[in-house]
Amino acid sequence: MQTQGECRIIQIGCGGTGGYLVPLISKFLRAIGTEEKHAREIYFLIDGDKVEQKNILRQNFSYNDVNKNKADVLAHRYGATAMAQYFDESMEFTLQSLFFMGGLNVILGCVDRVETRRFIWATINKFKTFPIWYIDAGNERTHGQVLVSRNYLSCETNPYEQYGNVEVLEPRRLDIGEFFSGVDGEVTDQEKMSVSCAEMGGQSILMNNMAAVNMFGVLTELLTVGVASVSEIQFGRYRMTNDVGPLALLLQSM
């Protein structure tokens, strides 16, 4: 288990998926003995949006939250630090002040626009001297995926080598920017790059919760052993293709 003070969790997006992810992470931090005051130094929520009445049906908010900032609402309710702002060019400097140079840094992408995902990934890869894990979730009404990768370091190291003789299955390396570069086969179509998933095909409470649970599973593995044994999880209402074999093997070996 990572000791307290050695990890920093930064969640970008507190809407459909992010709203259901916050209580899972908050409860996990309590379960491993993290006090509420210290949890606020570990877990940060970034979102510039306010709760709208249309969000009440699908997202983790109530009518009393309308017109309040989403990050503020969830941080107050579950115990985290809210950053009521959008992820833009200024966030590079904000992240620089939040990251631990020698600890475990995890970015949780709970955004619903392709351009935002690619911007987050590009920003993360500006940091070359220490590893940053990125977990990205996306879903529509009946299916979705969770992607896991690390930034590209100037002096690349293999985080799996620290386990010596323990058999760890290293997942294939993902380039998140490349993964989302061909949405609908039209990279230059700015309208499709900026439209949200909900606007494209609708979402559902079930798929948002499934995305949150899968993200939470990867995060707990990172917090437990310091590495992730999966790079891509596909899930759906009518099929479940989660690749949990390597993750289970890893945990049993520790």
C-alpha positions as CSV (number, residue, x, y, z in Angstrom):
1,M,0.0,0.0,0.0
2,Q,1.3,3.5,-0.8
3,T,1.8,5.3,2.4
4,Q,-0.1,8.5,3.2
5,G,1.4,11.6,1.6
6,E,3.0,9.7,-1.3
7,C,0.1,10.0,-3.7
8,R,-1.8,12.9,-5.4
9,I,-5.1,12.2,-7.1
10,I,-6.3,14.9,-9.5
11,Q,-9.8,14.4,-11.0
12,I,-10.8,16.5,-14.0
13,G,-14.5,16.5,-14.5
14,C,-17.3,16.0,-11.9
15,G,-20.3,15.3,-14.1
16,G,-21.8,12.1,-15.3
17,T,-18.9,9.7,-14.5
18,G,-16.9,11.9,-12.2
19,G,-19.8,12.5,-9.8
20,Y,-20.2,8.8,-9.1
21,L,-16.4,8.3,-8.8
22,V,-15.9,10.8,-6.0
23,P,-17.8,8.9,-3.3
24,L,-15.9,5.7,-4.2
25,I,-12.5,7.3,-3.9
26,S,-13.4,9.3,-0.8
27,K,-14.6,6.1,1.0
28,F,-11.5,4.3,-0.1
29,L,-9.2,7.0,1.4
30,R,-11.1,6.7,4.7
31,A,-10.8,2.9,4.5
32,I,-7.0,3.0,4.3
33,G,-6.9,5.4,7.3
34,T,-6.6,8.8,5.6
35,E,-8.1,11.4,7.8
36,E,-10.5,14.0,6.2
37,K,-8.0,16.9,6.6
38,H,-5.2,14.9,5.0
39,A,-7.6,13.6,2.3
40,R,-8.0,17.1,1.1
41,E,-4.3,17.3,0.5
42,I,-4.4,14.2,-1.7
43,Y,-7.6,14.4,-3.7
44,F,-8.4,17.4,-5.9
45,L,-11.5,18.0,-8.1
46,I,-11.3,20.2,-11.1
47,D,-14.5,21.4,-12.9
48,G,-15.7,24.8,-14.0
49,D,-19.3,23.9,-14.6
50,K,-22.3,24.7,-12.5
51,V,-25.1,22.2,-11.7
52,E,-28.0,22.6,-14.1
53,Q,-31.5,21.3,-13.6
54,K,-31.0,18.9,-16.5
55,N,-28.1,17.3,-14.6
56,I,-30.3,16.1,-11.8
57,L,-31.7,13.1,-13.5
58,R,-28.4,11.5,-14.6
59,Q,-25.7,13.0,-12.4
60,N,-25.0,12.7,-8.7
61,F,-26.6,16.0,-7.7
62,S,-29.9,17.2,-6.2
63,Y,-32.2,20.2,-6.7
64,N,-30.5,21.9,-3.8
65,D,-27.2,21.9,-5.9
66,V,-28.5,23.8,-8.9
67,N,-26.4,26.9,-9.8
68,K,-23.6,25.7,-7.5
69,N,-20.2,24.6,-8.9
70,K,-20.0,20.9,-9.4
71,A,-16.5,20.5,-7.9
72,D,-17.5,22.6,-4.9
73,V,-20.6,20.5,-4.2
74,L,-18.9,17.2,-4.4
75,A,-15.8,18.3,-2.4
76,H,-18.0,19.6,0.4
77,R,-20.2,16.5,0.4
78,Y,-17.4,13.9,0.3
79,G,-14.2,15.6,1.5
80,A,-11.8,16.7,-1.1
81,T,-10.3,20.0,-2.4
82,A,-12.3,21.8,-5.1
83,M,-10.8,23.7,-7.9
84,A,-13.7,25.5,-9.5
85,Q,-12.1,26.1,-12.9
86,Y,-11.8,24.6,-16.4
87,F,-8.8,22.7,-17.6
88,D,-7.1,25.3,-19.9
89,E,-3.6,26.6,-20.6
90,S,-3.2,27.9,-17.1
91,M,-3.6,24.4,-15.6
92,E,-0.1,23.4,-16.5
93,F,1.2,25.7,-13.8
94,T,-1.5,24.5,-11.4
95,L,-0.5,20.9,-11.9
96,Q,3.1,21.7,-11.4
97,S,2.3,22.9,-7.9
98,L,0.2,19.9,-7.2
99,F,2.4,17.0,-8.4
100,F,4.7,15.1,-6.1
101,M,8.2,14.8,-7.6
102,G,8.9,11.5,-6.0
103,G,5.4,10.2,-5.2
104,L,2.5,8.6,-7.1
105,N,0.6,11.1,-9.3
106,V,-2.7,10.1,-10.9
107,I,-4.8,12.1,-13.3
108,L,-8.4,11.0,-13.7
109,G,-10.0,12.1,-16.9
110,C,-13.8,12.3,-16.5
111,V,-14.4,14.7,-19.4
112,D,-16.8,14.2,-22.3
113,R,-15.0,16.1,-25.1
114,V,-12.3,14.7,-27.3
115,E,-10.4,18.0,-27.6
116,T,-10.2,18.2,-23.8
117,R,-8.8,14.6,-23.5
118,R,-6.1,15.4,-26.1
119,F,-5.3,18.7,-24.3
120,I,-5.0,16.9,-20.9
121,W,-2.7,14.2,-22.5
122,A,-0.5,16.8,-24.2
123,T,-0.2,18.8,-20.9
124,I,0.7,15.7,-18.9
125,N,3.5,14.8,-21.4
126,K,5.2,18.2,-20.8
127,F,6.3,16.7,-17.5
128,K,9.3,14.5,-18.4
129,T,11.2,13.9,-15.2
130,F,8.7,11.8,-13.1
131,P,5.8,9.4,-14.0
132,I,2.2,10.6,-14.2
133,W,-0.5,8.0,-14.6
134,Y,-3.6,8.9,-16.6
135,I,-6.9,7.1,-16.4
136,D,-9.5,8.2,-18.9
137,A,-13.1,7.1,-19.0
138,G,-15.6,7.7,-21.8
139,N,-19.0,6.2,-22.4
140,E,-22.3,6.5,-24.3
141,R,-25.7,5.1,-23.6
142,T,-24.9,1.3,-24.0
143,H,-21.1,1.0,-23.9
144,G,-17.8,2.7,-22.9
145,Q,-14.1,2.3,-22.2
146,V,-11.4,3.1,-19.7
147,L,-7.9,3.8,-20.9
148,V,-4.7,3.7,-18.8
149,S,-1.3,5.1,-19.7
150,R,1.7,7.0,-18.4
151,N,3.4,10.2,-19.7
152,Y,6.5,9.8,-21.8
153,L,9.7,10.4,-19.7
154,S,13.0,11.8,-20.9
155,C,14.8,9.0,-19.2
156,E,12.3,6.2,-19.6
157,T,12.1,3.7,-16.8
158,N,10.0,0.6,-16.4
159,P,8.0,0.8,-13.2
160,Y,7.4,-2.9,-13.3
161,E,11.1,-3.7,-12.7
162,Q,10.9,-2.9,-9.0
163,Y,9.0,-6.1,-8.3
164,G,12.0,-8.3,-9.1
165,N,10.9,-11.9,-9.4
166,V,7.2,-11.1,-9.1
167,E,5.4,-11.9,-12.3
168,V,3.8,-8.7,-13.6
169,L,2.2,-8.5,-17.0
170,E,3.0,-5.1,-18.4
171,P,0.1,-3.8,-20.6
172,R,0.7,-2.4,-24.0
173,R,1.6,1.3,-24.0
174,L,-1.2,3.6,-25.1
175,D,-0.9,7.0,-26.7
176,I,-4.1,8.6,-25.5
177,G,-3.8,11.4,-28.1
178,E,-3.4,8.9,-30.9
179,F,-6.3,6.8,-29.6
180,F,-8.7,9.8,-30.0
181,S,-7.2,11.3,-33.1
182,G,-9.6,9.6,-35.6
183,V,-13.0,10.2,-34.0
184,D,-15.5,9.4,-36.8
185,G,-12.5,9.5,-39.2
186,E,-12.5,13.3,-39.2
187,V,-9.7,14.7,-37.1
188,T,-10.1,18.3,-38.4
189,D,-13.9,18.4,-37.8
190,Q,-13.8,20.9,-34.8
191,E,-17.6,20.5,-34.2
192,K,-17.2,16.8,-33.6
193,M,-14.1,17.3,-31.5
194,S,-15.8,19.8,-29.2
195,V,-19.2,18.2,-28.8
196,S,-19.9,16.2,-25.6
197,C,-20.6,12.5,-25.5
198,A,-24.0,13.2,-24.1
199,E,-24.8,15.5,-27.0
200,M,-23.5,12.9,-29.5
201,G,-25.4,9.9,-28.4
202,G,-26.8,10.3,-24.9
203,Q,-25.5,8.6,-21.8
204,S,-27.1,6.5,-19.0
205,I,-26.8,6.2,-15.2
206,L,-25.8,2.6,-15.7
207,M,-22.9,3.3,-18.1
208,N,-21.7,6.3,-16.0
209,N,-21.6,4.1,-12.9
210,M,-19.8,1.3,-14.8
211,A,-17.2,3.8,-16.0
212,A,-16.7,5.1,-12.5
213,V,-16.3,1.5,-11.0
214,N,-13.8,0.5,-13.7
215,M,-11.8,3.7,-13.1
216,F,-11.9,3.1,-9.4
217,G,-10.6,-0.5,-9.9
218,V,-7.5,0.8,-11.8
219,L,-6.9,3.5,-9.2
220,T,-7.0,1.1,-6.3
221,E,-4.5,-1.1,-8.0
222,L,-2.2,1.9,-8.5
223,L,-2.6,2.9,-4.9
224,T,-2.0,-0.6,-3.7
225,V,1.0,-1.7,-5.8
226,G,2.1,1.4,-7.7
227,V,1.5,0.1,-11.2
228,A,-1.5,-0.7,-13.4
229,S,-1.7,-4.1,-15.2
230,V,-4.3,-3.1,-17.8
231,S,-4.2,-0.4,-20.5
232,E,-7.7,-0.7,-21.9
233,I,-11.1,-1.9,-20.5
234,Q,-14.1,-2.2,-22.7
235,F,-17.6,-2.5,-21.1
236,G,-21.2,-2.5,-22.2
237,R,-24.7,-3.1,-21.2
238,Y,-24.9,-6.3,-23.2
239,R,-21.3,-7.5,-22.9
240,M,-18.5,-7.4,-20.4
241,T,-15.0,-7.8,-21.7
242,N,-13.0,-6.4,-18.8
243,D,-9.5,-7.8,-18.9
244,V,-9.1,-8.4,-15.2
245,G,-6.9,-11.5,-15.5
246,P,-3.5,-9.7,-15.3
247,L,-4.8,-7.5,-12.4
248,A,-6.0,-10.5,-10.4
249,L,-2.7,-12.3,-11.0
250,L,-0.7,-9.3,-9.9
251,L,-2.6,-8.8,-6.7
252,Q,-2.4,-12.5,-5.8
253,S,1.4,-12.4,-6.4
254,M,2.0,-9.6,-3.9
